[in-house]
């Protein structure tokens, strides 16, 4: 007899103020995480499909390291038609994007130090989830050295 595998991820949903663009530090404060624990997703199209890189919102991607780590010949940002191929999804929601089998998800290894993380979702919401729930629910693979500080001092 077959038993389906069921995955339950506990998360909290917060409503953000309407109308104004919310800064990442304000979102982090509202949901009760550090700014380093606020996620940013970047989607690429590569050799075999789509690649999503999850980093902290206060860091920027190190594209040279990403290309080296992925051993990919090329990546590019998807155009509108390719976004359409993914269907109507919340582009900031890692769980929604990970549900597409053509998407491979990678997470900045620095984020694995966080107990809880959050991301801004559509509809003026922010979602907070335990880091282990994010990794299990998205099947994200850790990559090291793929992000750099956003600000140089």
C-alpha positions, 0 to 999 in steps of 0.5 A, spaced: 500 500 500 502 506 498 502 512 502 503 519 500 508 523 502 505 530 506 510 536 508 507 541 513 511 547 513 509 552 519 509 559 517 507 566 519 504 571 515 504 579 516 500 584 513 505 590 510 502 597 510 499 599 504 501 603 498 508 605 500 514 601 498 517 598 504 524 598 506 528 591 507 529 593 514 522 595 516 520 589 513 525 585 518 523 589 524 515 588 522 516 580 522 521 580 528 528 577 524 534 581 522 535 584 516 540 578 514 534 574 515 530 577 510 530 573 503 531 576 496 530 571 490 534 572 483 531 568 477 536 566 472 535 561 465 540 556 464 542 550 460 537 546 463 531 550 466 531 555 471 535 557 477 533 561 483 538 563 487 536 565 495 540 570 498 540 575 504 536 582 502 542 586 504 547 582 500 549 582 492 550 576 488 557 574 486 556 572 479 563 570 478 562 565 484 555 563 481 557 561 475 563 557 477 559 553 483 554 551 478 559 549 472 554 552 468 556 555 461 551 561 461 545 564 465 541 570 463 535 573 466 528 570 463 524 575 458 517 576 459 515 570 455 519 565 459 516 568 465 510 566 462 512 559 461 512 559 469 505 561 469 502 565 474 506 565 480 509 569 486 516 571 484 518 573 491 515 566 494 520 561 494 515 555 495 511 557 489 517 557 485 520 551 487 513 547 486 515 548 478 520 541 476 524 546 471 526 550 477 533 548 481 534 552 487 540 554 491 541 558 497 547 562 500 550 558 505 551 564 510 543 564 510 543 557 514 546 560 520 539 564 521 534 560 525 528 564 522 527 567 515 522 572 512 520 574 505 516 579 502 510 576 498 505 578 493 499 582 496 502 586 501 504 580 505 511 578 509 512 571 510 516 568 516 518 561 516 524 557 520 530 556 516 529 548 516 522 549 513 525 553 507 530 548 505 526 542 506 520 545 502 524 548 497 529 543 496 534 548 496 542 546 495 547 550 499 552 554 495 558 558 499 561 564 496 555 567 492 554 573 495 558 579 497 556 585 502 551 590 498 555 596 501 562 597 501 565 602 507 
